[in-house]
């Protein structure tokens, strides 16, 4: 692309204004061909962009993190110093794939899952290549500024693990045969499998490296030097119909769709996602330490566990919850699924429970959670005892509780009492 064409594009008032909107309190890095300019930098006015472009700038990049003063950042600062300067951060999931139809599938699955959790502030941006950026503004996460980058990294890893099966199935349905995936990916057949199953992440990546201190993402409406297409925000409803031709700089339109828009955000609306991700992470770490799933044998019941043998915390949850209903639902589904209740029985019991809650959860949310957890996490026990249930206000231990670490162990002892008495 000629310099004159680059200047013409960035000189558009509608383009420069949109780029400036995302710039406040972010570190900016300007790229000149293959090299970045000085860091840190900032953008304050549309004319700042025009000036950089006339000096040879080809693309503009910004931080996920927001700062008190980006110009005070330097590579010599300690983590504590950076934490003091950071005022917030956004979550950005970077989907990288050479085949855009596959990256669209991945983006749709991620967006749909977050929508099922009641998250409305999801934004979507074409990378300018063959991938996508999915963003959640800081306000939606309900997190402190010091929880970066650990918490967003855990969320990204959790989502990647959660969607793996659905993503594999969707790509296979799209292509019809593994041979087509081999041909499109340019990889050998054996490289595409994890054991006996197709591994979608052999051909697609959700980049967790992007989630790190001072790492940058391409700004909305910036050009991509590899394709000379625009990194374009779009409405998620237009994902499947999106044509990369509409991202050509000479025809691109500013439609009013924003990326990482923090206006009218429901503060903390993504908190359930944060809770689920951390719970998954704690279990994963527990497995690493013990070399197996903690108390794995507690989930191997031969027959359905009757309700009168449930632990006190689960019984109290089933009496109805004023607060913490989403977290309680998470524990219930995992407990019932592992207690040999059938998916239909789990669904019926959950809906019965929800009706007696003072403020019931929406049926759509219940349905989505049952669908995901009965299909994907039934091999995992519910959250471990103490803190999780104490926070919900349902931890009322009896003699058996003192001997266990997970509620799912409880029926083993309560059932044993019955057998011994017989």
C-alpha positions in Angstrom: 0.0 0.0 0.0 1.4 3.4 -1.0 2.2 6.0 1.7 -0.2 8.4 0.0 -3.1 5.9 0.4 -2.2 5.3 4.0 -2.2 9.0 4.7 -5.6 9.4 2.8 -7.1 6.7 4.9 -6.0 7.9 8.4 -6.8 11.5 7.4 -10.5 10.6 7.3 -12.1 12.5 10.2 -14.5 9.7 11.0 -11.6 7.2 11.3 -9.3 9.3 13.4 -12.2 10.3 15.8 -13.1 6.6 16.4 -9.5 5.8 17.1 -9.2 8.6 19.6 -12.3 7.4 21.5 -10.5 4.2 22.7 -7.2 6.0 23.4 -7.7 7.8 26.8 -5.7 6.3 29.7 -4.2 3.6 27.4 -0.6 3.1 26.4 -0.3 3.6 22.6 2.4 2.1 20.4 2.9 3.2 16.8 4.2 0.8 14.2 6.3 2.0 11.2 6.3 -0.9 8.8 7.9 -3.7 10.7 9.1 -1.7 13.7 7.5 0.0 16.7 8.2 3.5 17.6 8.9 4.8 21.1 7.1 3.4 24.1 5.1 4.5 26.0 3.2 6.9 23.8 -0.3 8.4 23.9 -2.9 9.7 21.4 -5.0 12.7 22.5 -6.3 14.4 19.3 -7.1 13.3 15.7 -4.2 15.5 14.5 -1.8 13.3 16.5 -2.7 10.4 14.2 -2.2 12.4 11.1 1.2 13.6 12.3 2.4 10.1 13.0 1.2 8.8 9.6 3.0 11.6 7.8 6.1 10.4 9.6 5.6 6.9 8.2 3.3 5.3 10.7 1.3 2.3 9.3 -0.6 1.0 12.2 -1.6 1.8 15.8 -1.8 -0.4 18.8 -3.1 0.1 22.4 -2.9 -1.6 25.7 -5.7 -3.7 27.4 -4.6 -2.0 30.6 -5.7 1.5 31.6 -3.4 3.8 33.5 -3.4 6.9 35.7 -0.7 8.3 33.3 0.6 6.0 30.6 3.7 8.1 30.1 4.9 7.2 33.5 5.2 3.5 32.6 8.7 2.1 32.0 10.3 -1.3 31.8 12.1 -0.8 35.1 8.9 -0.6 37.2 8.1 -3.5 39.6 4.8 -5.3 39.6 3.7 -3.3 42.6 4.6 -0.1 40.9 2.6 -1.1 37.8 -0.3 -2.2 40.0 -0.4 1.3 41.6 -0.4 3.0 38.2 -3.1 0.7 36.6 -6.7 1.8 37.0 -8.3 -1.1 35.2 -8.1 -3.5 32.3 -10.3 -5.0 29.6 -10.5 -8.7 28.7 -9.6 -9.4 25.1 -9.7 -12.9 23.5 -7.6 -13.1 20.4 -8.7 -15.8 18.0 -5.9 -16.7 15.6 -6.6 -19.0 12.6 -5.5 -19.1 9.0 -9.1 -20.2 7.9 -11.5 -17.4 8.7 -14.6 -19.7 8.6 -13.1 -21.6 11.5 -12.3 -18.5 13.5 -15.9 -17.3 12.9 -17.1 -20.6 14.4 -14.9 -20.2 17.4 -16.0 -16.6 17.9 -19.6 -17.5 17.7 -19.3 -20.3 20.3 -17.5 -18.0 22.7 -20.0 -15.2 22.2 -23.0 -17.5 22.7 -21.6 -18.9 25.9 -21.0 -15.4 27.4 -24.4 -14.3 26.3 -25.9 -17.4 28.1 -24.2 -16.1 31.3 -26.1 -12.8 30.9 -23.2 -10.8 29.6 -24.4 -8.0 27.2 -21.3 -5.8 26.9 -19.5 -8.2 24.4 -17.8 -6.5 21.6 -16.3 -8.0 18.4 -13.6 -6.8 16.1 -12.1 -8.2 12.9 -8.4 -8.4 13.3 -7.6 -7.3 9.8 -6.3 -10.7 8.9 -8.2 -13.9 9.4 -9.0 -13.7 13.1 -11.1 -11.9 15.7 -10.9 -10.0 18.9 -13.7 -10.5 21.5 -13.7 -7.9 24.2 -15.3 -7.3 27.6 -14.8 -3.9 29.2 -13.3 -3.8 32.7 -16.5 -2.6 34.3 -18.3 -5.8 33.4 -15.7 -8.0 35.1 -16.1 -6.5 38.6 -12.4 -7.0 39.3 -9.8 -4.9 41.0 -7.1 -3.4 38.8 -4.4 -5.5 40.6 -5.9 -8.8 39.4 -4.2 -8.4 36.0 -3.0 -10.4 34.3 -3.8 -13.5 36.4 -7.6 -13.5 36.4 -8.1 -12.7 32.7 -5.5 -15.3 31.8 -7.4 -17.9 33.9 -10.7 -16.8 32.2 -9.1 -17.3 28.7 -7.7 -20.8 29.6 -11.1 -21.8 31.1 -13.1 -20.8 28.1 -10.6 -22.5 25.8 -11.0 -25.7 27.7 -14.8 -25.4 28.0 -15.5 -24.9 24.3 -13.0 -27.5 23.0 -15.5 -30.3 22.3 -18.1 -28.0 20.8 -15.5 -26.3 18.6 -14.2 -29.6 17.3 -17.6 -30.9 16.5 -18.6 -27.6 14.7 -15.5 -27.5 12.5 -16.0 -31.2 11.6 -19.6 -30.5 10.7 -18.5 -27.5 8.6 -15.9 -29.4 6.7 -17.6 -32.8 6.5 -14.4 -34.8 6.6 -11.1 -34.7 8.4 -9.5 -34.8 4.9 -10.8 -31.3 4.2 -9.3 -30.0 7.4 -5.9 -31.6 6.5 -6.0 -30.0 3.1 -7.0 -26.5 4.4 -4.6 -26.5 7.4 -1.6 -27.9 5.5 -0.9 -30.2 8.5 -0.5 -33.9 8.6 -3.4 -35.9 9.8 -1.6 -37.1 13.0 -0.9 -33.5 13.9 -4.7 -32.8 14.2 -5.5 -35.3 16.9 -5.3 -35.4 20.6 -5.4 -39.1 21.2 -8.3 -40.4 19.2 -10.2 -37.1 19.0 -9.7 -34.1 16.6 -8.1 -31.2 18.5 -9.5 -27.9 17.2 -6.5 -26.1 18.7 -4.2 -27.8 16.3 -5.6 -25.5 13.6 -6.8 -22.6 15.7 -5.5 -20.7 18.7 -7.1 -18.5 21.4 -4.0 -16.5 22.2 -3.4 -16.1 25.9 -0.1 -14.4 25.4 -2.0 -11.2 24.5 -3.1 -11.2 28.1 0.1 -9.9 29.7 1.3 -6.7 31.2 1.9 -4.0 28.6 1.0 -6.3 25.7 -0.8 -4.5 22.9 -3.7 -5.2 20.5 -4.4 -3.6 17.2 -6.6 -0.5 17.6 -10.1 -0.4 16.1 -9.8 1.1 12.6 -6.1 0.6 12.4 -4.6 -1.0 9.3 -3.1 -4.5 9.3 0.2 -4.4 7.4 0.0 -8.1 6.3 -3.3 -7.6 4.4 -3.8 -3.8 4.3 -7.3 -4.5 5.7 -8.9 -2.5 8.5 -9.2 -3.9 12.0 -13.0 -3.3 12.0 -15.5 -3.5 14.8 -18.7 -5.2 13.8 -22.0 -6.2 15.4 -21.8 -9.8 16.6 -25.1 -10.5 14.7 -23.1 -9.9 11.5 -20.3 -12.3 12.3 -21.3 -15.1 9.9 -22.2 -12.8 7.0 -19.0 -10.7 7.4 -17.0 -10.4 4.2 -13.4 -9.2 4.5 -13.9 -7.1 1.4 -15.9 -4.7 3.5 -12.7 -4.0 5.5 -10.8 -2.6 2.6 -9.7 0.9 3.6 -11.0 2.6 0.5 -14.6 1.4 1.2 -14.7 0.8 5.0 -17.6 2.6 6.8 -17.8 3.8 10.4 -21.1 2.3 11.5 -21.2 3.4 15.1 -20.4 -0.1 16.4 -17.8 0.2 19.1 -15.1 -2.1 20.5 -14.7 -2.2 24.3 -17.5 0.3 24.8 -17.8 1.0 28.5 -20.9 3.1 28.2 -24.1 1.6 29.7 -22.2 -1.4 31.0 -23.9 -3.4 33.7 -21.2 -3.3 36.3 -20.1 -6.9 37.3 -22.3 -8.6 34.8 -19.5 -11.0 33.9 -18.9 -12.0 37.6 -20.3 -15.5 37.1 -17.7 -16.1 34.3 -15.0 -15.0 36.7 -16.3 -17.3 39.5 -16.6 -20.3 37.1 -13.1 -19.7 35.8 -11.5 -19.5 39.2 -13.3 -22.6 40.4 -12.0 -24.5 37.4 -8.5 -23.2 38.0 -8.5 -24.3 41.6 -9.6 -27.8 40.7 -6.9 -27.9 38.0 -4.2 -26.9 40.4 -5.5 -29.4 42.9 -5.1 -32.1 40.3 -1.5 -31.1 39.6 -0.6 -31.2 43.3 -2.2 -34.6 44.0 -1.6 -36.2 40.6 -5.3 -36.9 40.3 -8.7 -35.3 40.7 -9.1 -34.6 44.4 -11.3 -37.2 46.0 -11.9 -38.7 42.6 -13.5 -41.8 44.1 -16.2 -39.8 45.7 -18.0 -39.3 42.3 -18.3 -43.0 41.4 -21.7 -43.9 42.8 -23.4 -46.9 41.3 -27.0 -45.8 41.9 -28.8 -42.5 42.3 -28.2 -40.9 45.6 -31.5 -40.1 47.4 -32.1 -36.6 48.5 -32.3 -37.4 52.2 -28.6 -38.5 52.0 -27.4 -35.1 50.6 -25.0 -33.0 52.7 -26.4 -30.1 54.8 -25.1 -27.5 52.4 -26.9 -29.0 49.4 -30.1 -29.4 51.4 -29.9 -25.8 52.5 -29.4 -24.6 48.9 -32.4 -26.6 47.8 -34.6 -24.7 50.3 -34.1 -21.6 48.2 -31.5 -18.8 48.0 -31.9 -15.1 48.4 -28.3 -14.3 47.2 -25.6 -16.3 45.4 -28.1 -18.2 43.2 -25.8 -18.5 40.2 -23.0 -19.9 42.3 -25.5 -22.2 44.1 -26.7 -23.4 40.7 -23.2 -24.2 39.7 -22.7 -26.4 42.8 -26.1 -28.1 42.4 -25.7 -29.1 38.8 -22.3 -30.7 39.5 -23.5 -32.4 42.7 -26.6 -33.9 41.1 -24.9 -35.0 37.9 -22.2 -36.8 39.9 -24.8 -38.3 42.3 -26.1 -40.3 39.4 -29.2 -38.2 38.7 -30.1 -38.3 35.1 -30.1 -35.1 33.0 -33.9 -35.1 33.0 -33.9 -35.5 36.8 -31.3 -32.7 37.2 -33.3 -30.4 35.0 -36.6 -31.0 36.9 -35.0 -30.6 40.3 -33.2 -27.3 39.3 -36.5 -25.8 37.9 -38.3 -26.8 41.1 -35.6 -25.2 43.2 -35.6 -22.0 41.1 -39.4 -21.6 41.6 -38.9 -21.3 45.4 -36.1 -18.7 45.2 -37.4 -15.3 46.2 -36.1 -13.9 42.9 -35.8 -16.8 40.5 -33.1 -16.9 37.9 -34.3 -16.5 34.3 -35.3 -19.8 32.6 -32.9 -19.1 29.7 -30.0 -18.9 32.1 -31.0 -22.1 33.8 -31.4 -23.9 30.5 -28.0 -22.8 29.3 -26.2 -23.8 32.5 -27.8 -27.3 32.6 -26.9 -27.9 29.0 -23.3 -27.0 29.4 -22.6 -28.6 32.8 -24.3 -31.8 32.2 -22.5 -32.2 28.9 -19.0 -30.9 29.9 -18.3 -31.0 33.6 -20.2 -34.0 35.0 -17.0 -35.8 35.7 -15.9 -33.1 38.1 -17.2 -32.8 41.7 -18.9 -29.6 42.9 -16.6 -27.0 44.6 -14.8 -28.1 47.7 -16.1 -27.4 51.2 -15.7 -24.4 53.5 -15.1 -21.1 51.8 -17.4 -21.6 48.8 -20.4 -22.7 50.9 -19.5 -20.4 53.8 -19.7 -17.5 51.4 -23.1 -18.7 50.2 -24.2 -18.9 53.9 -25.1 -22.6 53.7 -22.1 -24.3 55.4 -23.7 -25.8 58.5 -21.4 -28.9 59.1 -22.4 -32.0 61.0 -20.2 -34.9 62.2 -19.8 -36.3 58.7 -18.8 -32.9 57.3 -15.8 -32.8 59.6 -14.4 -35.9 57.8 -14.7 -34.7 54.2 -13.3 -32.1 51.8 -16.0 -32.1 49.2 -19.8 -32.3 49.5 -19.9 -35.2 47.1 -18.1 -37.4 49.6 -20.9 -37.0 52.1 -23.4 -39.5 50.7 -20.8 -42.3 50.8 -20.7 -42.0 54.6 -24.5 -41.3 55.0 -25.3 -44.3 52.8 -22.8 -46.4 54.7 -24.6 -45.6 58.0 -27.8 -46.9 56.5 -26.2 -50.1 55.3 -24.5 -50.7 58.6 -27.7 -50.3 60.5 -29.3 -52.9 58.3 
